Amino acid sequence: MKDKRPVNLDIGTIDLPLAALTSITHRVSGVIVFVGIAILLWLFDASLASEEGFNSLGGLATSFLGKLILWGVLAALAYHMVAGCKHLLMDFGIGETKEAAPIGAKVVIVVSIVLFVVLGVWIW
């Protein structure tokens, strides 16, 4: 039997639901957190190595670029944690229906945006 259904392999043309997009961004935020924490640990090590390293990184931490990088890593961590909590609730059987998926995705987005703003105010 030959299958005559069309095959669309171009992911850019597929209209993904909001729950799928939040799941994909959850994975992307995990990669950002992994790389960001490695960089932050390297900077922490450099700040503890010598007084000159500490003073130079103190200047970086007060610069706009340094604050922007810190905000980006913390925002990715916040999003990853919120989406991870949604996934944990789904593991317990809460919100795993087709009707609840877009509601859960919207809750993740709204809570994450609130946390992004709070982090931005805290950093600047």
Secondary structure, DSSP 8 states (H G I E B T S, - for coil): ----------GGGS---HHHHHHHHHHHHHHHHHHHHHHHHHHHHHHHH-HHHHHHHHHHHHSHHHHHHHHHHHHHHHHHHHHHHHHHHHHTTSS-STTHHHHHHHHHHHHHHHHHHHHHHHH-
